[in-house]
Amino acid sequence: MSADIELGRQKLAWAREHMPVHAALRQRWASTWPLAGITVGVCSHIEAKTGVFVETLAAAGAEVVFTGSEPGSSQDDVVAALNEQDGIVGYARRGISDAELDELHNRALTHRPRFILDDAAELTARMVHQHPELLEGFIGMCEQTTTGIQRIQAMAREGAIRFPAYAVNNTPMKHEFDNIHGTGESSLTNLLQTTNLLLAGKRVVIAGYGDCGLGLATKARSLGARVMVTEIEPRQALRAHMAGFEVGPMAEAAAWGEIFITATGNREVIRGEHFDVMRDGALMANAGHFNVEIDAEALAGRAEEVTEARPGIAEYRTADGRRLHLVAEGRLVNLATPTAMGHPAEVMDTTFAMQAVAACHLVAHAEGLSPGVHAVPDEVDRDVAETRLTTLGIGIDELTESQRRFLESWRIEDIKG
Ligand SMILES: NC(=O)c1ccc[n+]([C@@H]2O[C@H](COP(=O)([O-])OP(=O)(O)OC[C@H]3O[C@@H](n4cnc5c(N)ncnc54)[C@H](O)[C@@H]3O)[C@@H](O)[C@H]2O)c1
């Protein structure tokens, strides 16, 4: 069945209406075209908010080629509605195999992007590893995820990258809103929608207390769940403890929990030994980037029968008669469940704005930047924060001259005088 372009257009229109920072950027760039003449590759979950981001890059003068970052998270109607627009071409489909996704990435790279806006460094890693001929004339990249920055840093350690990269994920305007609020709210929303179950009173285990885990744990508690956190990092574990959560190893949490959500960016966080002690009916979902946090192979190895309990939920029946449930094959719960819609539009408005403004900044300053991973300059972060406040109609105070001098002083007479 062909994709419903009209539905794709409708989804884009709704997202556009709720992404005012992008509207402001399109207005700002209407006459300046900071990406004019540059082919920009976008790798992300191709749904309506990403569509508005892609449109905004095109409005900044770029020729945009997009592709999906994950086999289950793109929406065919939005892809079709984007592909009918000037200056935009893309390759993404929902529900494809990993091999088909590889093929779509390769097709996107045939357009020879000179700049990449990436998710988990998928397109950049493929280009560097499999198509090094494309590095000639390549300007740089921006990365929006924790996992992707780890990958780019690993590449840099091996001397594999010869271009500058901006770690957009690490900016306050990205991770303090997207990872905490976006992942926190949308993962729980999609989990509850997929299961049609109640969170209040449930025992919920959150694996990993980074930004995503903090958002998940805090929001699950606010809905009445009893939350236990697992960690491998002592300071993060202490933070979770001081925030009032139970903290313990997964071996303990596995027997305690009813719902498990992983958000570690690591692999096999819930594995064979943990499945063995889980209670009947336990439900597992993943909010981390890759579908390796819950060891689905080991789970399948313990199952006498695997059935679909509900759309998006697989039920594994173990030899001792327990039913263990895995949501969306362990892929991103906020993007890969049957009705998933990803982060709320307001969150992606600032996340993608950070990507877009950082891209323009990097393009303008590429010659002065050495190869490797760079922090996004603070002025870029402030710019997006100020634009967002303006769209919200919120004003803030400005430093007076005397306050500015006070903050910049260090001599006792200057401070007290
Ligand atoms: N679902 C989404 O939409 C979304 C959004 C943003 C980020 N992410 C992904 O979520 C993952 C986490 O992102 P983050 O920003 O919270 O990262 P983070 O680095 O801030 O936090 C990860 C935490 O997991 C802990 N950890 C690592 N291995 C562990 C293990 N075996 N057991 C328990 N804890 C472990 C780390 O110590 C760390 O505190 C990444 O893969 C990231 O790309 C997903």
The ligand as an SDF file (V2000), in Angstrom:
LIG
                    3D

 44 48  0  0  0  0  0  0  0  0999 V2000
   14.7470    7.1680   23.7730 N   0  0  0  0  0  0  0  0  0  0  0  0
   15.1880    8.3340   23.3420 C   0  0  0  0  0  0  0  0  0  0  0  0
   14.5000    9.0660   22.6510 O   0  0  0  0  0  0  0  0  0  0  0  0
   16.5580    8.7770   23.7440 C   0  0  0  0  0  0  0  0  0  0  0  0
   16.8500   10.1520   23.8970 C   0  0  0  0  0  0  0  0  0  0  0  0
   18.1280   10.5330   24.3170 C   0  0  0  0  0  0  0  0  0  0  0  0
   19.0820    9.5540   24.5370 C   0  0  0  0  0  0  0  0  0  0  0  0
   18.7540    8.2280   24.3390 N   0  0  0  0  0  0  0  0  0  0  0  0
   19.7150    7.1370   24.5700 C   0  0  0  0  0  0  0  0  0  0  0  0
   19.5360    6.6750   25.9020 O   0  0  0  0  0  0  0  0  0  0  0  0
   20.7860    6.1400   26.3920 C   0  0  0  0  0  0  0  0  0  0  0  0
   21.1480    6.8490   27.6970 C   0  0  0  0  0  0  0  0  0  0  0  0
   21.3190    8.2380   27.4490 O   0  0  0  0  0  0  0  0  0  0  0  0
   21.6890    9.2510   28.6300 P   0  0  0  0  0  0  0  0  0  0  0  0
   21.7530   10.5980   28.0110 O   0  0  0  0  0  0  0  0  0  0  0  0
   20.8330    9.0240   29.8080 O   0  0  0  0  0  0  0  0  0  0  0  0
   23.1720    8.7390   28.9400 O   0  0  0  0  0  0  0  0  0  0  0  0
   24.0450    8.9780   30.2660 P   0  0  0  0  0  0  0  0  0  0  0  0
   25.4290    8.6610   29.8790 O   0  0  0  0  0  0  0  0  0  0  0  0
   23.6960   10.3030   30.8610 O   0  0  0  0  0  0  0  0  0  0  0  0
   23.4730    7.8480   31.2680 O   0  0  0  0  0  0  0  0  0  0  0  0
   23.6610    6.4830   31.1190 C   0  0  0  0  0  0  0  0  0  0  0  0
   23.7890    5.9130   32.5270 C   0  0  0  0  0  0  0  0  0  0  0  0
   23.7540    4.4760   32.4530 O   0  0  0  0  0  0  0  0  0  0  0  0
   24.7110    3.9750   33.3710 C   0  0  0  0  0  0  0  0  0  0  0  0
   25.0650    2.6060   32.9730 N   0  0  0  0  0  0  0  0  0  0  0  0
   25.9160    2.1880   32.0050 C   0  0  0  0  0  0  0  0  0  0  0  0
   25.9500    0.8430   31.9750 N   0  0  0  0  0  0  0  0  0  0  0  0
   25.0940    0.4050   32.9210 C   0  0  0  0  0  0  0  0  0  0  0  0
   24.6870   -0.8750   33.3760 C   0  0  0  0  0  0  0  0  0  0  0  0
   25.1920   -1.9990   32.8550 N   0  0  0  0  0  0  0  0  0  0  0  0
   23.7790   -0.9540   34.3810 N   0  0  0  0  0  0  0  0  0  0  0  0
   23.2600    0.1680   34.9450 C   0  0  0  0  0  0  0  0  0  0  0  0
   23.6180    1.4110   34.5620 N   0  0  0  0  0  0  0  0  0  0  0  0
   24.5160    1.5310   33.5570 C   0  0  0  0  0  0  0  0  0  0  0  0
   25.8590    4.9690   33.2990 C   0  0  0  0  0  0  0  0  0  0  0  0
   26.6680    4.8910   34.4680 O   0  0  0  0  0  0  0  0  0  0  0  0
   25.1180    6.2940   33.1950 C   0  0  0  0  0  0  0  0  0  0  0  0
   24.8680    6.8780   34.4530 O   0  0  0  0  0  0  0  0  0  0  0  0
   21.7780    6.3620   25.2430 C   0  0  0  0  0  0  0  0  0  0  0  0
   21.8140    5.2050   24.4400 O   0  0  0  0  0  0  0  0  0  0  0  0
   21.1660    7.5060   24.4660 C   0  0  0  0  0  0  0  0  0  0  0  0
   21.6110    7.5660   23.1250 O   0  0  0  0  0  0  0  0  0  0  0  0
   17.5140    7.8290   23.9790 C   0  0  0  0  0  0  0  0  0  0  0  0
  1  2  1  0
  2  3  2  0
  2  4  1  0
  4  5  1  0
  4 44  2  0
  5  6  2  0
  6  7  1  0
  7  8  2  0
  8  9  1  0
  8 44  1  0
  9 10  1  0
  9 42  1  0
 10 11  1  0
 11 12  1  0
 11 40  1  0
 12 13  1  0
 13 14  1  0
 14 15  2  0
 14 16  1  0
 14 17  1  0
 17 18  1  0
 18 19  2  0
 18 20  1  0
 18 21  1  0
 21 22  1  0
 22 23  1  0
 23 24  1  0
 23 38  1  0
 24 25  1  0
 25 26  1  0
 25 36  1  0
 26 27  1  0
 26 35  1  0
 27 28  2  0
 28 29  1  0
 29 30  1  0
 29 35  2  0
 30 31  1  0
 30 32  2  0
 32 33  1  0
 33 34  2  0
 34 35  1  0
 36 37  1  0
 36 38  1  0
 38 39  1  0
 40 41  1  0
 40 42  1  0
 42 43  1  0
M  CHG  2   8   1  16  -1
M  END
$$$$
